[in-house]
């Protein structure tokens, strides 16, 4: 639920200027009813000046009157585009220098165990480039002889939730395209992990 701007100050104003119940104010401001009651009793938020939600176009007078008439009704916030906080865009994932040598191992693991992932998804998950992924796939990476598929979650290159989300997205994409997910290459070849 979206909260009003300056919830405590808004709660102070609603307590002072309206006949709303503590539960209505608490739900609207994202607070506990006992905290609203403490504000009303003067135990909390003594120095906070009330913030008028009508003047800031967060509420209308009609909405307040509607909820004052019905104690079971809940206030609805006026959602205007200028009040919404923009979602931050995630940039390329930073990998500490100490973990950068583990990236090819993580790439090899994803190529082996999650072949449904696209190169773009792997690049986003591990903070690498498509060129590096292709070199690991073709075994032309400069350190190809030492690459051992290791779980990128255990290496600290990505989180399990990010990996699960990427795999679910890849499987959904394949279903939309009418393809089946390729089987992971779990069998290890003779002589070590050559078949990543």
C-alpha positions in Angstrom: 0.0 0.0 0.0 1.2 3.5 -0.8 1.7 5.7 2.2 1.1 9.4 2.3 4.0 11.9 2.3 5.2 12.5 5.9 2.9 9.9 7.5 3.4 11.0 11.2 2.8 14.6 10.4 -0.3 13.6 8.4 -1.5 11.5 11.3 -1.1 14.5 13.7 -3.2 16.6 11.3 -5.9 13.9 11.0 -6.1 13.5 14.8 -6.4 17.2 15.4 -8.8 18.1 12.5 -11.0 15.1 11.9 -13.3 12.7 13.7 -11.7 9.6 12.1 -11.0 6.5 14.3 -7.5 5.6 15.4 -7.7 2.5 13.3 -8.6 4.5 10.1 -5.8 6.9 10.7 -3.3 4.1 11.5 -4.1 2.1 8.4 -3.9 5.2 6.2 -0.6 6.3 7.6 0.9 2.8 7.9 1.1 3.0 11.7 -0.1 0.8 14.6 -3.4 2.0 16.2 -1.6 2.3 19.6 1.0 4.6 18.1 -1.8 6.8 16.8 -3.5 6.8 20.2 -0.1 7.8 21.8 0.1 10.7 19.4 -3.4 11.7 20.4 -2.5 11.5 24.1 0.5 13.7 23.5 3.1 11.0 24.4 4.6 10.7 20.9 5.3 13.3 18.2 5.0 16.3 20.5 7.1 18.6 18.3 5.6 17.4 14.9 3.5 20.0 13.1 0.5 18.5 11.3 0.7 18.1 7.6 -2.5 18.9 5.7 -3.2 16.0 3.3 -6.0 18.0 1.6 -3.7 20.9 0.7 -1.1 18.5 -0.7 -3.8 16.7 -2.7 -3.3 13.4 -1.0 -6.9 13.3 0.3 -10.2 15.1 -0.5 -12.6 16.5 2.0 -15.3 14.2 0.6 -13.1 11.2 1.3 -12.6 12.3 4.9 -16.3 13.0 5.4 -17.2 9.5 3.9 -14.9 7.8 6.3 -16.1 9.9 9.3 -19.6 8.8 8.6 -18.7 5.1 8.4 -16.1 3.9 11.0 -15.5 0.7 8.9 -14.6 2.6 5.8 -10.9 3.1 4.9 -9.3 6.2 3.5 -8.0 6.0 -0.1 -5.0 8.0 -1.0 -5.2 10.2 -4.1 -2.5 8.8 -6.3 -1.1 11.6 -8.5 1.9 11.1 -10.8 4.1 13.7 -9.2 3.8 12.0 -5.7 4.9 8.6 -6.9 8.5 7.7 -6.3 10.4 6.5 -9.4 11.7 3.0 -9.1 15.5 3.0 -9.2 16.9 1.4 -12.3 19.5 -1.3 -11.5 22.8 -0.8 -13.1 25.3 -3.4 -14.0 26.1 -5.5 -11.0 29.5 -4.6 -9.4 31.7 -7.6 -8.6 34.5 -7.1 -6.2 38.0 -7.6 -7.5 38.5 -10.7 -5.3 35.5 -12.4 -6.9 36.1 -11.5 -10.6 38.3 -14.6 -11.2 35.3 -16.7 -10.1 33.0 -15.3 -12.8 34.1 -17.9 -15.5 33.3 -20.7 -13.0 29.8 -19.2 -12.4 29.3 -18.8 -16.2 30.3 -22.5 -16.8 27.9 -23.6 -14.1 25.0 -21.7 -15.6 25.8 -22.9 -19.1 25.8 -26.5 -17.8 22.9 -26.5 -15.3 20.6 -23.8 -16.7 20.9 -24.0 -20.5 17.6 -22.2 -20.9 19.1 -18.9 -19.7 20.0 -16.5 -22.5 23.4 -14.9 -22.7 21.8 -11.5 -21.8 20.3 -13.1 -18.6 23.6 -14.6 -17.6 25.4 -11.3 -18.3 22.9 -9.5 -16.1 23.0 -12.1 -13.3 26.8 -12.2 -13.0 27.8 -8.7 -14.2 29.8 -10.0 -17.2 29.8 -9.6 -20.9 28.3 -11.7 -23.7 31.8 -12.0 -25.2 33.1 -13.6 -22.0 30.2 -16.0 -21.9 30.8 -17.0 -25.5 34.5 -17.6 -24.8 33.6 -19.8 -21.8 31.1 -21.7 -24.0 33.6 -22.2 -26.8 36.4 -23.0 -24.4 38.5 -20.1 -25.9 38.7 -18.2 -22.6 42.3 -17.5 -21.6 41.9 -19.5 -18.4 39.9 -22.3 -20.0 42.0 -25.1 -18.6 41.3 -24.0 -15.0 37.5 -23.3 -15.3 35.4 -25.5 -13.0 31.7 -25.1 -13.0 30.8 -23.7 -9.5 27.4 -22.4 -8.3 27.4 -18.5 -8.6 25.2 -18.2 -5.6 27.8 -20.0 -3.4 30.5 -17.9 -5.0 28.6 -14.7 -4.0 28.1 -13.5 -7.6 24.3 -13.4 -7.5 21.5 -14.2 -5.0 19.4 -17.4 -5.2 16.2 -15.3 -5.6 17.7 -13.5 -8.6 18.8 -16.8 -10.1 15.3 -18.4 -9.5 13.6 -15.3 -11.1 15.9 -15.5 -14.2 15.3 -19.2 -14.6 11.5 -18.8 -14.3 11.6 -15.9 -16.8 13.6 -18.0 -19.3 11.2 -21.0 -18.9 8.2 -18.7 -19.4 9.9 -17.3 -22.6 10.5 -20.8 -24.0 6.9 -21.8 -23.3 5.6 -18.7 -25.1 7.8 -19.6 -28.1 6.5 -23.2 -28.0 9.9 -24.7 -27.2 10.8 -27.1 -24.4 13.5 -26.3 -21.9 16.8 -28.0 -22.9 18.0 -30.6 -20.4 20.9 -29.6 -18.2 24.2 -31.3 -19.0 24.7 -32.9 -15.6 26.8 -35.8 -16.6 30.5 -35.1 -16.1 32.9 -36.4 -18.7 36.0 -38.6 -18.0 38.9 -36.5 -17.0 37.2 -33.8 -15.0 34.8 -31.0 -15.8 35.8 -30.6 -19.5 32.2 -30.7 -20.6 30.9 -27.4 -19.1 
